[in-house]
Amino acid sequence: MQGITVTEVKGFGRQKGHTELYRGAEYIVDFLPKVKVEVAIGDSLLDQTLEAITKAANTGKIGDGKIFVGDLSQIIRIRTGETGEEAV
């Protein structure tokens, strides 16, 4: 089972955003542009996937991101009605 979604998002963590000047006024920009990657995989691919993401995303600087691992309790493909791994 495997599937991936990549989304351009805005957010902040330890970076806290920054300030910008616009027409002489200072504005606080709280949200920074980020990329959110969601991956649905079978348990057998977990370690390999975590290693690949960690290697690709690691710059050694603040903002490299975090990986959250969770279980998909139920998956349903709406079009076909398939469930579980077949739905991915």
Biotite code that builds the C-alpha atoms (Angstrom):
import biotite.structure as struc

atoms = struc.array([
    struc.Atom([0.000, 0.000, 0.000], chain_id="A", res_id=1, res_name="MET", atom_name="CA", element="C"),
    struc.Atom([1.352, 3.442, -0.864], chain_id="A", res_id=2, res_name="GLN", atom_name="CA", element="C"),
    struc.Atom([0.116, 6.937, -1.637], chain_id="A", res_id=3, res_name="GLY", atom_name="CA", element="C"),
    struc.Atom([1.431, 10.495, -1.277], chain_id="A", res_id=4, res_name="ILE", atom_name="CA", element="C"),
    struc.Atom([0.021, 14.031, -1.140], chain_id="A", res_id=5, res_name="THR", atom_name="CA", element="C"),
    struc.Atom([2.187, 17.173, -1.177], chain_id="A", res_id=6, res_name="VAL", atom_name="CA", element="C"),
    struc.Atom([0.594, 20.493, -0.182], chain_id="A", res_id=7, res_name="THR", atom_name="CA", element="C"),
    struc.Atom([1.972, 24.029, 0.045], chain_id="A", res_id=8, res_name="GLU", atom_name="CA", element="C"),
    struc.Atom([0.917, 25.343, 3.468], chain_id="A", res_id=9, res_name="VAL", atom_name="CA", element="C"),
    struc.Atom([1.739, 28.157, 5.904], chain_id="A", res_id=10, res_name="LYS", atom_name="CA", element="C"),
    struc.Atom([2.668, 27.738, 9.554], chain_id="A", res_id=11, res_name="GLY", atom_name="CA", element="C"),
    struc.Atom([5.296, 28.288, 12.197], chain_id="A", res_id=12, res_name="PHE", atom_name="CA", element="C"),
    struc.Atom([7.110, 26.416, 14.924], chain_id="A", res_id=13, res_name="GLY", atom_name="CA", element="C"),
    struc.Atom([10.294, 27.518, 16.631], chain_id="A", res_id=14, res_name="ARG", atom_name="CA", element="C"),
    struc.Atom([10.986, 29.928, 13.773], chain_id="A", res_id=15, res_name="GLN", atom_name="CA", element="C"),
    struc.Atom([8.159, 32.228, 14.995], chain_id="A", res_id=16, res_name="LYS", atom_name="CA", element="C"),
    struc.Atom([7.862, 34.148, 11.720], chain_id="A", res_id=17, res_name="GLY", atom_name="CA", element="C"),
    struc.Atom([9.499, 37.478, 10.921], chain_id="A", res_id=18, res_name="HIS", atom_name="CA", element="C"),
    struc.Atom([8.793, 41.185, 10.411], chain_id="A", res_id=19, res_name="THR", atom_name="CA", element="C"),
    struc.Atom([8.514, 42.978, 7.070], chain_id="A", res_id=20, res_name="GLU", atom_name="CA", element="C"),
    struc.Atom([8.401, 46.633, 6.106], chain_id="A", res_id=21, res_name="LEU", atom_name="CA", element="C"),
    struc.Atom([5.616, 47.759, 3.756], chain_id="A", res_id=22, res_name="TYR", atom_name="CA", element="C"),
    struc.Atom([5.212, 51.448, 2.874], chain_id="A", res_id=23, res_name="ARG", atom_name="CA", element="C"),
    struc.Atom([7.071, 52.467, 5.989], chain_id="A", res_id=24, res_name="GLY", atom_name="CA", element="C"),
    struc.Atom([4.992, 50.330, 8.353], chain_id="A", res_id=25, res_name="ALA", atom_name="CA", element="C"),
    struc.Atom([6.322, 47.214, 10.056], chain_id="A", res_id=26, res_name="GLU", atom_name="CA", element="C"),
    struc.Atom([4.200, 44.069, 9.881], chain_id="A", res_id=27, res_name="TYR", atom_name="CA", element="C"),
    struc.Atom([4.662, 40.795, 11.718], chain_id="A", res_id=28, res_name="ILE", atom_name="CA", element="C"),
    struc.Atom([4.397, 37.805, 9.412], chain_id="A", res_id=29, res_name="VAL", atom_name="CA", element="C"),
    struc.Atom([3.499, 34.927, 11.736], chain_id="A", res_id=30, res_name="ASP", atom_name="CA", element="C"),
    struc.Atom([3.108, 32.203, 9.145], chain_id="A", res_id=31, res_name="PHE", atom_name="CA", element="C"),
    struc.Atom([5.956, 30.968, 6.984], chain_id="A", res_id=32, res_name="LEU", atom_name="CA", element="C"),
    struc.Atom([5.591, 29.035, 3.719], chain_id="A", res_id=33, res_name="PRO", atom_name="CA", element="C"),
    struc.Atom([6.044, 25.303, 4.254], chain_id="A", res_id=34, res_name="LYS", atom_name="CA", element="C"),
    struc.Atom([5.469, 22.016, 2.458], chain_id="A", res_id=35, res_name="VAL", atom_name="CA", element="C"),
    struc.Atom([3.293, 19.317, 4.013], chain_id="A", res_id=36, res_name="LYS", atom_name="CA", element="C"),
    struc.Atom([3.897, 15.775, 2.835], chain_id="A", res_id=37, res_name="VAL", atom_name="CA", element="C"),
    struc.Atom([1.361, 13.091, 3.714], chain_id="A", res_id=38, res_name="GLU", atom_name="CA", element="C"),
    struc.Atom([2.304, 9.508, 2.938], chain_id="A", res_id=39, res_name="VAL", atom_name="CA", element="C"),
    struc.Atom([0.102, 6.425, 3.309], chain_id="A", res_id=40, res_name="ALA", atom_name="CA", element="C"),
    struc.Atom([2.188, 3.250, 3.374], chain_id="A", res_id=41, res_name="ILE", atom_name="CA", element="C"),
    struc.Atom([2.095, -0.276, 4.691], chain_id="A", res_id=42, res_name="GLY", atom_name="CA", element="C"),
    struc.Atom([3.986, -1.122, 7.872], chain_id="A", res_id=43, res_name="ASP", atom_name="CA", element="C"),
    struc.Atom([6.661, -2.965, 5.893], chain_id="A", res_id=44, res_name="SER", atom_name="CA", element="C"),
    struc.Atom([7.744, 0.314, 4.212], chain_id="A", res_id=45, res_name="LEU", atom_name="CA", element="C"),
    struc.Atom([7.801, 2.474, 7.366], chain_id="A", res_id=46, res_name="LEU", atom_name="CA", element="C"),
    struc.Atom([11.517, 2.373, 8.219], chain_id="A", res_id=47, res_name="ASP", atom_name="CA", element="C"),
    struc.Atom([12.583, 2.828, 4.591], chain_id="A", res_id=48, res_name="GLN", atom_name="CA", element="C"),
    struc.Atom([10.192, 5.768, 4.139], chain_id="A", res_id=49, res_name="THR", atom_name="CA", element="C"),
    struc.Atom([11.294, 7.491, 7.365], chain_id="A", res_id=50, res_name="LEU", atom_name="CA", element="C"),
    struc.Atom([14.937, 7.166, 6.327], chain_id="A", res_id=51, res_name="GLU", atom_name="CA", element="C"),
    struc.Atom([14.275, 8.584, 2.849], chain_id="A", res_id=52, res_name="ALA", atom_name="CA", element="C"),
    struc.Atom([12.318, 11.588, 4.168], chain_id="A", res_id=53, res_name="ILE", atom_name="CA", element="C"),
    struc.Atom([14.887, 12.299, 6.885], chain_id="A", res_id=54, res_name="THR", atom_name="CA", element="C"),
    struc.Atom([17.792, 12.214, 4.430], chain_id="A", res_id=55, res_name="LYS", atom_name="CA", element="C"),
    struc.Atom([16.006, 14.394, 1.860], chain_id="A", res_id=56, res_name="ALA", atom_name="CA", element="C"),
    struc.Atom([14.756, 17.022, 4.338], chain_id="A", res_id=57, res_name="ALA", atom_name="CA", element="C"),
    struc.Atom([17.774, 17.347, 6.624], chain_id="A", res_id=58, res_name="ASN", atom_name="CA", element="C"),
    struc.Atom([19.723, 20.593, 6.185], chain_id="A", res_id=59, res_name="THR", atom_name="CA", element="C"),
    struc.Atom([20.840, 20.754, 9.818], chain_id="A", res_id=60, res_name="GLY", atom_name="CA", element="C"),
    struc.Atom([19.060, 24.085, 10.269], chain_id="A", res_id=61, res_name="LYS", atom_name="CA", element="C"),
    struc.Atom([15.917, 25.170, 12.098], chain_id="A", res_id=62, res_name="ILE", atom_name="CA", element="C"),
    struc.Atom([12.904, 24.532, 9.894], chain_id="A", res_id=63, res_name="GLY", atom_name="CA", element="C"),
    struc.Atom([13.838, 21.080, 8.632], chain_id="A", res_id=64, res_name="ASP", atom_name="CA", element="C"),
    struc.Atom([10.459, 19.933, 9.940], chain_id="A", res_id=65, res_name="GLY", atom_name="CA", element="C"),
    struc.Atom([9.049, 17.025, 11.874], chain_id="A", res_id=66, res_name="LYS", atom_name="CA", element="C"),
    struc.Atom([7.703, 13.610, 11.023], chain_id="A", res_id=67, res_name="ILE", atom_name="CA", element="C"),
    struc.Atom([4.495, 12.410, 12.654], chain_id="A", res_id=68, res_name="PHE", atom_name="CA", element="C"),
    struc.Atom([3.655, 8.711, 12.363], chain_id="A", res_id=69, res_name="VAL", atom_name="CA", element="C"),
    struc.Atom([0.121, 7.503, 12.972], chain_id="A", res_id=70, res_name="GLY", atom_name="CA", element="C"),
    struc.Atom([-2.124, 4.584, 12.151], chain_id="A", res_id=71, res_name="ASP", atom_name="CA", element="C"),
    struc.Atom([-4.808, 4.809, 9.490], chain_id="A", res_id=72, res_name="LEU", atom_name="CA", element="C"),
    struc.Atom([-7.696, 3.160, 11.286], chain_id="A", res_id=73, res_name="SER", atom_name="CA", element="C"),
    struc.Atom([-9.945, 3.038, 8.240], chain_id="A", res_id=74, res_name="GLN", atom_name="CA", element="C"),
    struc.Atom([-9.472, 3.753, 4.537], chain_id="A", res_id=75, res_name="ILE", atom_name="CA", element="C"),
    struc.Atom([-12.313, 3.833, 2.007], chain_id="A", res_id=76, res_name="ILE", atom_name="CA", element="C"),
    struc.Atom([-12.014, 4.584, -1.725], chain_id="A", res_id=77, res_name="ARG", atom_name="CA", element="C"),
    struc.Atom([-15.236, 6.447, -2.398], chain_id="A", res_id=78, res_name="ILE", atom_name="CA", element="C"),
    struc.Atom([-15.459, 5.615, -6.118], chain_id="A", res_id=79, res_name="ARG", atom_name="CA", element="C"),
    struc.Atom([-15.186, 1.824, -5.757], chain_id="A", res_id=80, res_name="THR", atom_name="CA", element="C"),
    struc.Atom([-16.061, 1.170, -2.135], chain_id="A", res_id=81, res_name="GLY", atom_name="CA", element="C"),
    struc.Atom([-12.725, -0.614, -1.597], chain_id="A", res_id=82, res_name="GLU", atom_name="CA", element="C"),
    struc.Atom([-11.439, -0.581, 1.969], chain_id="A", res_id=83, res_name="THR", atom_name="CA", element="C"),
    struc.Atom([-8.138, -1.102, 3.757], chain_id="A", res_id=84, res_name="GLY", atom_name="CA", element="C"),
    struc.Atom([-4.894, -1.404, 1.802], chain_id="A", res_id=85, res_name="GLU", atom_name="CA", element="C"),
    struc.Atom([-6.773, -1.958, -1.459], chain_id="A", res_id=86, res_name="GLU", atom_name="CA", element="C"),
    struc.Atom([-8.235, 1.543, -1.127], chain_id="A", res_id=87, res_name="ALA", atom_name="CA", element="C"),
    struc.Atom([-4.804, 3.207, -1.175], chain_id="A", res_id=88, res_name="VAL", atom_name="CA", element="C"),
])
